[in-house]
Amino acid sequence: MTGETMKVLVTGGAGFIGSAVVRHLVGGLGVAVVNLDKLTYAGNLDSLEPVAEKPLYRFERVDVCDGRELRRVFDEHRPDMVMHLAAESHVDRSIDGPGAFIRTNVTGTYMLFEACLDYWRRLEGEAWERFRILHVSTDEVYGSLGPVGRFDEDNPYRPNSPYAASKAAADHLVRAWHNTYGLPVIVSNCSNNYGPYQFPEKLIPLMIISGLEGKPLPVYGSGDNIRDWLYVEDHAEALWRVLNQGRIGETYLIGGRAERTNIEVVKTISALLDELLPDSPHVPHDSLISFVEDRPGHDKRYAVDDGKVRKELGWRPHEDFEANLRKTVGWYLENRAWWERVRSGGYRGERLGLGGGGLQKSADDPSCSGLQIDGDSCGNVMSRPHSGIHMRGSKLR
Ligand SMILES: NC(=O)c1ccc[n+]([C@@H]2O[C@H](COP(=O)([O-])OP(=O)(O)OC[C@H]3O[C@@H](n4cnc5c(N)ncnc54)[C@H](O)[C@@H]3O)[C@@H](O)[C@H]2O)c1
């Protein structure tokens, strides 16, 4: 099937990575996309402005926990494939309010997979053969590494934060829906993403914007936590390859081979701001660095062995971390209107993630709080028994 005729349902397409995927598919490859997104605080249609007017692009404001709406979307749009990115994604928010993470990441994944199963079973011939789902997950499900070694696809699951635990639970559901019902699924687990259009609560945009405004650059603990940084546009390309060329039932780890301590990242951003804004009253920007209380349960180090995706699918990042970080800082300097609008939506750069959690707190709105699952939204509208199992491909590892 050619890119021109293919239609992909992308969940979470108004988020940071999802919008990069949608821009890549619609703008870069000419693939039709249905973007299904609830538009939480993290969803932003401004990030889709480059493709929003194209006939290949459609938007559906739908909650992944809403089974009836999911079924309507499948029946109306009849996608060839699904990329599942919708999630609550910020570790600090999961510490303050884990309920929304359980609801969207666990129940939402379950609801989506039930909808996929129902739809897939009603497909026939080539459409049935072609259908597949890519579940996008994180390397945080594997827990924390010591000073040496890297995660690979066989790593045991050891999630430490409520966010990581909710994603780990979703990954296990995916594995079970493949092994039990034969649902054609592939999983990808990636490292920390960075790049344009990232919500300003995450490390890199927060440091760029705070530095620009002469505010303190808050670094957790002593700044020696290590992350492996993946440029979001490289990631979008990798996800498309995994969806199309990856083996069903397999897991693929995607990383940037760019391990940096947080303090190294912040110092590099400060130096870039000094260079790009030589007349700023805040030069040298690294004088704004301030060390703050560490995040509870802060994983020390993540690093990903992405040998499988490179070897099997021929994927690799285009440029190195420093070149991509320079592009990212430049983007935030040139796109002030984008992040100012995001901030006017409520987030002001305040410290998150010290709070006590609990069922009543929500990452976004009261309807997301706690574990309440009402019949309409999260009831099992796919009530047919799971009979007639069709197996394709190998097992998830
Ligand atoms: N950002 C990273 O560094 C990173 C790293 C590893 C894995 N991931 C994973 O990649 C995926 C995308 O991450 P991101 O950084 O783009 O996240 P994001 O928070 O920027 O975007 C999430 C999107 O999902 C939507 N959403 C949230 N709840 C929803 C619901 N109930 N129904 C429908 N839509 C809903 C939001 O509106 C938003 O558009 C997530 O699954 C995340 O776990 C992200």
PDBQT file of the ligand as one rigid body, heavy atoms in Angstrom, charges set to zero:
ROOT
HETATM    1  N1  LIG A 401       8.238  12.875  26.101  1.00  0.00    +0.000 N 
HETATM    2  C1  LIG A 401       9.119  11.898  26.340  1.00  0.00    +0.000 C 
HETATM    3  O1  LIG A 401      10.299  12.157  26.552  1.00  0.00    +0.000 OA
HETATM    4  C2  LIG A 401       8.677  10.463  26.318  1.00  0.00    +0.000 A 
HETATM    5  C3  LIG A 401       9.637   9.484  26.543  1.00  0.00    +0.000 A 
HETATM    6  C4  LIG A 401       9.244   8.143  26.487  1.00  0.00    +0.000 A 
HETATM    7  C5  LIG A 401       7.947   7.804  26.180  1.00  0.00    +0.000 A 
HETATM    8  N2  LIG A 401       7.012   8.784  25.984  1.00  0.00    +0.000 N 
HETATM    9  C6  LIG A 401       5.655   8.355  25.673  1.00  0.00    +0.000 C 
HETATM   10  O2  LIG A 401       5.301   8.895  24.425  1.00  0.00    +0.000 OA
HETATM   11  C7  LIG A 401       3.919   9.231  24.396  1.00  0.00    +0.000 C 
HETATM   12  C8  LIG A 401       3.737  10.681  24.013  1.00  0.00    +0.000 C 
HETATM   13  O3  LIG A 401       4.450  11.474  24.965  1.00  0.00    +0.000 OA
HETATM   14  P1  LIG A 401       4.418  13.069  24.879  1.00  0.00    +0.000 P 
HETATM   15  O4  LIG A 401       5.665  13.568  25.508  1.00  0.00    +0.000 OA
HETATM   16  O5  LIG A 401       4.085  13.498  23.509  1.00  0.00    +0.000 OA
HETATM   17  O6  LIG A 401       3.204  13.377  25.852  1.00  0.00    +0.000 OA
HETATM   18  P2  LIG A 401       2.368  14.710  26.000  1.00  0.00    +0.000 P 
HETATM   19  O7  LIG A 401       1.997  14.784  27.451  1.00  0.00    +0.000 OA
HETATM   20  O8  LIG A 401       3.076  15.866  25.390  1.00  0.00    +0.000 OA
HETATM   21  O9  LIG A 401       1.059  14.455  25.125  1.00  0.00    +0.000 OA
HETATM   22  C9  LIG A 401       0.079  13.544  25.491  1.00  0.00    +0.000 C 
HETATM   23  C10 LIG A 401      -1.132  13.779  24.618  1.00  0.00    +0.000 C 
HETATM   24  O10 LIG A 401      -2.134  12.825  25.000  1.00  0.00    +0.000 OA
HETATM   25  C11 LIG A 401      -3.382  13.499  25.137  1.00  0.00    +0.000 C 
HETATM   26  N3  LIG A 401      -4.172  12.782  26.131  1.00  0.00    +0.000 N 
HETATM   27  C12 LIG A 401      -3.941  12.682  27.470  1.00  0.00    +0.000 A 
HETATM   28  N4  LIG A 401      -4.920  11.973  28.048  1.00  0.00    +0.000 NA
HETATM   29  C13 LIG A 401      -5.766  11.591  27.060  1.00  0.00    +0.000 A 
HETATM   30  C14 LIG A 401      -6.965  10.827  27.039  1.00  0.00    +0.000 A 
HETATM   31  N5  LIG A 401      -7.490  10.315  28.154  1.00  0.00    +0.000 N 
HETATM   32  N6  LIG A 401      -7.575  10.611  25.849  1.00  0.00    +0.000 NA
HETATM   33  C15 LIG A 401      -7.047  11.131  24.691  1.00  0.00    +0.000 A 
HETATM   34  N7  LIG A 401      -5.942  11.890  24.676  1.00  0.00    +0.000 NA
HETATM   35  C16 LIG A 401      -5.297  12.108  25.846  1.00  0.00    +0.000 A 
HETATM   36  C17 LIG A 401      -3.021  14.902  25.592  1.00  0.00    +0.000 C 
HETATM   37  O11 LIG A 401      -4.071  15.825  25.310  1.00  0.00    +0.000 OA
HETATM   38  C18 LIG A 401      -1.761  15.174  24.782  1.00  0.00    +0.000 C 
HETATM   39  O12 LIG A 401      -2.065  15.714  23.531  1.00  0.00    +0.000 OA
HETATM   40  C19 LIG A 401       3.373   8.891  25.779  1.00  0.00    +0.000 C 
HETATM   41  O13 LIG A 401       2.753   7.639  25.715  1.00  0.00    +0.000 OA
HETATM   42  C20 LIG A 401       4.604   8.837  26.648  1.00  0.00    +0.000 C 
HETATM   43  O14 LIG A 401       4.428   7.952  27.727  1.00  0.00    +0.000 OA
HETATM   44  C21 LIG A 401       7.357  10.106  26.049  1.00  0.00    +0.000 A 
ENDROOT
TORSDOF 0
